[in-house]
């Protein structure tokens, strides 16, 4: 079904109604256009070199324009245009309803819409970062208390050490994020094996609670060219997705090795689960609009691509999922 965009004018061709869809595609809110001649906002619509709305108004009959060509931001798009005069009881035309149904979206407008969505995500992320900081300090204080209170519990001391380290790294990340942005984080080398061993420890409570067995096998791999904090977030998105997908029971497998792709060496992290798997539509649903697991995978893919890597997902309904993270080898 084609997307349609609509607006209405009065008998002076001044806009008196502006739909949500046309607001989204033009980026112009209704408050900015109400009362303006429609051709001051959009390209004038012509029928045989005459204003099409004026023609429909004068003839008092609907007017259909098939395959009408509009100027877009950097090309032209074709659309069907329907103009319906609305009569009142006296027979006078008091309103014209205009519906535009393009055959395809303007490519540049689509890119701008995607960019706007990313900008909106950035604003939400900034708000979230501010909100996380205060409770983070309270958590850090509690962790220090537990470490000192139970200084003889070696397992607890190990967990509190990791928690303190992670809290400090998160606090530093938030400071960097708020002062610049995630995309300008420093490029550094990461020891993938060391990072995965840490993740193995502090996700062990989750897997144990959910009766999920784990199998980590570490290959002999070089350092990866990626910020360690962002890599950690990328891997955790994938592992947490796997744990959530399996629910109770199942097996989580993590492997690392070096993989040559098109003549270039990459560090490969492979995460497999025995969960229900995904249909093809689920695999392709990696976008900022997806509020579920797809959003975490979207973030992971964005991080990897920023550092020259890539993300690969293989899944089959009822047969589990394998996610491969390709990381550029540090030179």
Buried (B, 14 or more C-beta within 10 A) or exposed (E): EEEBBBBBBBBEBBBBBBBEBBBBBBEBEBEBBEEBBBBEBBEBBBBEEEBBBBBBBEEEEEBBBEEBEBEBEEEEBEBBBBBBBEEEEEEEBEBBBBBBBBEEEBEEBEEBBEEEEEEEBBEEBBEEBEEEBEEBEEBBEEBBEBBEEEEEEEEBBEBBEBBBEBBEEBBEBBEBBEEEEBEEBEEBBBBBBEBBEBBBEBBEEBBEEBEBEBEBEBBEBBBBBBBBBBBBBBBBBBBBBBBBBBEEEBBBBBBBBEBEEEEEEBBBBBBBBBBBBBEEEBBEBBEBEBEEBBBBBBBBBBBBEBBBBBBEBBBBEEEBBBBBBBBBBBE
